[in-house]
Amino acid sequence: MKRGEPPRIAAVRIQPLWSSRRNPRVHCLATLTRPLSETELVEMERFPEFSVSGDQVSFSCRPEETEVSEQRLAVAVAGSAQSPADKRRHGLRAIR
């Protein structure tokens, strides 16, 4: 990876949460290509459903929402690496 390149999702591990049989949920742990910078961490606070630690991001969702949650994470991580001017210029918005 080139220096200054935005982080990307390298892998996602999905584990069922056995305590939630009535309302099934899965716990996902995404590994990024690099740890987030302090500025990127602050930007990620706009997405409270994601918990960041180093180069890993964890989140929970319903099994059928896993792909959409991963896409939302990819947009959030890419957006966290852009400056506010870049976001306005490219019209980057989070998937809802």
C-alpha positions as CSV (number, residue, x, y, z in Angstrom):
1,M,0.0,0.0,0.0
2,K,1.3,3.4,-0.9
3,R,1.9,6.0,1.8
4,G,-1.1,8.3,2.3
5,E,-3.5,5.9,0.7
6,P,-6.9,5.8,2.4
7,P,-7.6,2.7,4.5
8,R,-9.7,-0.1,3.0
9,I,-11.4,-3.2,4.4
10,A,-9.0,-6.1,4.0
11,A,-11.3,-8.8,5.6
12,V,-14.5,-9.3,7.6
13,R,-15.1,-12.1,10.0
14,I,-18.8,-12.8,10.9
15,Q,-19.8,-14.6,14.0
16,P,-23.3,-15.4,15.2
17,L,-24.4,-14.1,18.6
18,W,-25.9,-17.1,20.3
19,S,-27.7,-15.1,22.9
20,S,-30.0,-13.5,20.4
21,R,-32.2,-16.4,19.1
22,R,-35.5,-14.5,18.9
23,N,-33.9,-11.6,17.1
24,P,-30.8,-13.1,15.4
25,R,-27.8,-10.9,15.2
26,V,-24.2,-11.4,14.1
27,H,-21.0,-9.7,15.3
28,C,-18.7,-8.6,12.5
29,L,-15.0,-7.8,12.9
30,A,-13.5,-5.9,9.9
31,T,-9.7,-5.7,9.5
32,L,-8.5,-2.5,7.7
33,T,-5.4,-2.2,5.5
34,R,-3.9,0.2,8.1
35,P,-4.9,1.7,11.5
36,L,-6.9,5.0,11.3
37,S,-5.2,8.3,12.1
38,E,-6.4,10.5,14.9
39,T,-8.3,12.7,12.4
40,E,-9.9,9.6,10.8
41,L,-10.9,8.3,14.2
42,V,-12.7,11.6,15.0
43,E,-14.5,11.4,11.6
44,M,-15.6,7.8,12.4
45,E,-17.4,9.0,15.5
46,R,-20.1,10.1,13.1
47,F,-20.9,6.4,12.8
48,P,-21.8,5.2,16.3
49,E,-22.6,1.7,15.0
50,F,-18.9,1.1,14.3
51,S,-16.3,0.6,17.1
52,V,-12.7,1.2,16.0
53,S,-9.6,-0.2,17.7
54,G,-6.4,0.1,15.8
55,D,-6.8,-1.5,12.4
56,Q,-10.1,-3.3,13.4
57,V,-13.7,-2.2,13.3
58,S,-16.5,-4.1,15.0
59,F,-20.2,-3.9,14.5
60,S,-23.4,-6.0,15.0
61,C,-26.3,-6.3,12.7
62,R,-29.0,-8.8,11.5
63,P,-27.6,-11.5,9.3
64,E,-29.5,-10.2,6.2
65,E,-28.0,-6.7,6.8
66,T,-24.4,-7.8,6.7
67,E,-23.6,-6.8,3.2
68,V,-25.2,-3.4,3.5
69,S,-23.4,-2.8,6.8
70,E,-20.1,-3.7,5.2
71,Q,-20.8,-1.2,2.4
72,R,-21.7,1.5,4.9
73,L,-18.4,0.8,6.7
74,A,-16.5,1.0,3.4
75,V,-18.1,4.4,2.7
76,A,-17.4,5.6,6.3
77,V,-13.8,4.5,6.2
78,A,-13.2,6.1,2.8
79,G,-14.9,9.3,3.9
80,S,-13.0,9.5,7.1
81,A,-9.8,9.7,5.1
82,Q,-11.0,12.7,3.0
83,S,-10.7,16.3,3.9
84,P,-13.9,18.3,4.3
85,A,-13.2,20.1,1.0
86,D,-12.8,16.8,-0.8
87,K,-16.1,15.6,0.6
88,R,-18.0,18.7,-0.7
89,R,-16.3,18.5,-4.1
90,H,-17.1,14.8,-4.6
91,G,-20.5,14.8,-2.8
92,L,-19.5,11.8,-0.6
93,R,-22.4,10.7,1.5
94,A,-23.0,7.7,3.7
95,I,-25.2,4.9,2.6
96,R,-28.4,4.9,4.7
